[in-house]
Amino acid sequence: MAGPGLGKTSLTDGIVERLSDELNVLQMHGSSALSNVPFGVLTPYTADLTAEESISPVAVLRSMWTYFEKLKTVNGAPVLLVVDDAHYLDEGSAGVVADLISAGWATVVAAARPRPGLPRPLDQLWYDGLAERVDLRLLNREQIEEVLAHVLDGTVPAATVDAVWSASGGNPRILDALLHDAAEAGVLSKRNGIWILLGPLPSDGDRIGSVVAKEHLRRPQDEQEALKLVALAGPVSRKAIEDISGAAVVRSLLEQQVVVEHPSIPAELSLGNVLLAQTIRNTISVSRSLQLLEKTRPHLPDTLLHGEGRTRSVEWALECGLRIPDAALIEASREALDRFRNTSARMIASKVQDPALIPLAQAIQARALFNDGYYLEAASLLDGCWEALLNHADGPAVLLLRAFAHQANGQSLAGLAEEVVAVTGVAGTPQWPLTLMALLRSGGELDAAGLAAEVGTAAGSAVDGATGLPLHAMGGALLAHALTAAGRADEGVEAALMAASELPALEGSLFFFPELVLGRLVSAYLAMGEWETAERELNNYASAHSPGHAVFNGSLQILRGYSLLRQGRMERAYQVLLPAVEALRLNDPLQLFRFGASLGFYVAARLGDTAQAQRLERDCRDAVAGAPAHDLLAAAHCAAAAEYLARDGKGLASLHTLVTAAEAAGRTGTLLELLAMCWELGDPSVIPMVQNVARTVDGRWAGAMLTLAAGWEVGDGDALMDTAAALEEAGFVNLAREAYARASTLLEQAGERRRSRQAVAQREKCDHELGERFREGRFIAAAPAVHLTRREQDIVGLAVQGYTDREIAQKLMVSVRTVEGHLYRTYVKLGVRSREELESALPK
């Protein structure tokens, strides 16, 4: 039992293919044309009956039995009757099929839709316990991930899985069509082994159009019309659709889960799948769309429209060629922008004709272009409108957006500042742009003292509230970053939280204040060693800002990868960073590409993936733009990575040069990170400096570094064991690992071999927790290529324990062929050839 597109026919076809050599398989297809013809679908088996006998249940059943017996005489195999679209069987045919099952003459597999459901005789079998019912459901996210891992050769990052899952709604038939259309359109592309989306998934492809059209035409006419209305107007008032199409039709669509109801007041309806709504709209002509629009207008007064429904109403009217007031266009385009419907926002804003509103409309279009990664086009539009908006409430957001767009194109902040100075020299021009540019300059230099002064100026200036709030929020975010770099992460968190308190008043701004503040807050938590708190902030953002996921996902994943790197979880960091870097090639709103590539280069080098490391090194070198505030850390990771690759001392020397540079002197938080990299490269000469710097840096991580450095210098194996245990308990597993390793050496030298072995065992335990499988040797395979799905992990785990394929199949309630297929794909991913080699390729 399953709704349309969930795989009933594919499943019955698979059963026929698998069992045709073992059983006498007969196939029967229900048909709406024969649903009212008694025994019509059984005609192929009753050809020898007279007209009078052909309507007799007993005669038909006897004829079927005779047919089956003839089949059995050929090979002696039992009969399997496979019935597709069984919901179309007439009552008589269903009764005969039920009698065949009851008499044991045949095994029957019947596939049907829940609505209208099976005919009563077949349903009764289930109630009586003579039949088994299997309900096929929409695929969940984990199953979509498994499908993509099966059909796509390479790494499929979480962002791609999320987009495909959301667009397909978990419907297997739509998923299949979507993947074909996306591949043919070049939207789904494999870059450096990573499958990424180069744009929105297509809603006008041949495959998806065919699937939707076929399914749409099979519905009753009243359901077709209701679906068109919801697709064109949704989200739309439920009462309005009930008034037009009838309450029974709406209930039917809701029960089929084609339409979903939103718990708003009043209740609203929309299609459960956005892609499906777009595809249905593509099939409706303009003239027909206009007719439906006129039909709904009496039931949808403007007072009932709000939010996304209001935006869709404006969009629909424009598609029909109607004129909309400019104020309504601005409102609708901003609403679309808030939901990251960038194409719609640009289209709606481009229709504005009032000269007084055109600059704001251009700024809205520029933000939509910026969201899609078209920084040059966005900067060009902003160049023409920012001066006209200096006295507008959105002025600071527009000027900030212009600065980021130009920086993304490689232009320095100094040149932009000169233009602002020239403009503000005119009489009557507000002075806040000078304050804003000063904030950006100090932020790029990580000048905590200068930023604190500028933030105070912004807070105490005579600007109105609409202008002062964005200045204060931006200043707080930049100050948080500068304080964190200066080793004052506690104050950095406070500054970021203060900036975050301004965000509710800035909701709907043309600049991305929430994401900017989040990045600084997470960075401050990471500097303190508060890994879980940082992850919680990222998860909270992801759950509350899902529409912006595609735009900011790469940036947020860089932060996640950075967190994993700081924790020493190199393989997991690699799995996150490689897809994140590929995402930033397309869209880098926070200008993290160079920094992200440097992190990827560093991790690739540490894991021994030379090819990827060399490619990422070129990315770092060739990056057009990058946030100046991250340049020192990026350079340090590149120097350390070069040393891991070459081991010639040159990378370490470059790292020492950065450590002693004037730029690092005032950034003790960053300096401690650089010293930690030197130490990890095997340079113990920095340990005294680590102790001196760590004493001046806030946070648990600096405290842990100080503890490790102090214990290391003392050289007492037993004391280091205690230190390692304390570090492990505090969550600094990578530092504990190094302490256990040092303790093992010291204890071995002291002749305490038993204690030394204990230290080795504890170090290996830390390695296992961190997920480092090839710690002592060259990393064999690129981490993204060895990602196992949850099902593969389950099967491999049982295989390593010695279970046979059949025993695994019984335990997991799957077929033996499924087990074999998963094992084969796992062998390919891990680069092994047999079960015997599996264990050595997995974490101990």
Secondary structure, DSSP 8 states (H G I E B T S, - for coil): ---TTSSHHHHHHHHHHHHTTTSEEEEEE--GGGTTSTTGGGGGG-TTS-TTGGG-HHHHHHHHHHHHHHHHHHH---EEEEEESGGG--HHHHHHHHHHHHHTS-EEEE---TTT---HHHHHHHHTTSS---------HHHHHHHHHHHSSSB--HHHHHHHHHHHTT-HHHHHHHHHHHHHTT-EEEETTEEEESSS--SS-HHHHHHHHHHHHTS-HHHHHHHHHHHHH-SEEHHHHHHHH-HHHHHHHHHTTSEEEE--SS-EEEES-HHHHHHHHHTS-HHHHHHHHHHHGGG--GGG--HHHHHHHHHHHHHTT----HHHHHHHHHHHHHTT-HHHHHHHHTT---TTTHHHHHHHHHHHHHHTT-HHHHHHHHHHHTGGGTTSTTHHHHHHHHHHHHHHTT--HHHHHHHHHHHHTSTT--SHHHHHHHHHHHHHTT-HHHHHHHHHHHHHSS--HHHHHHHHHHHHHHHHHHHHHTT-HHHHHHHHHHHHHTGGGGTT-SS-HHHHHHHHHHHHHHHHT-HHHHHHHHHHHHHH-GGGHHHHHHHHHHHHHHHHHHHT-HHHHHHHHHHHHHHHHH--TT--HHHHHHHHHHHHHHHT-HHHHHHHHHHHHH-S---GGGHHHHHHHHHHHHHHHH-SSHHHHHHHHHHTSHHHHT-HHHHHHHHHHHHHTT-GGGHHHHHHHHTTS-SHHHHHHHHHHHHHHHT-HHHHHHHHHHHHHTT-HHHHHHHHHHHHHHHHHTT-HHHHHHHHHHHHHHHHHHT-SSTTS---S-GGGG---HHHHHHHHHHHTT--HHHHHHHHT--HHHHHHHHHHHHHHHT--SHHHHHHHS--
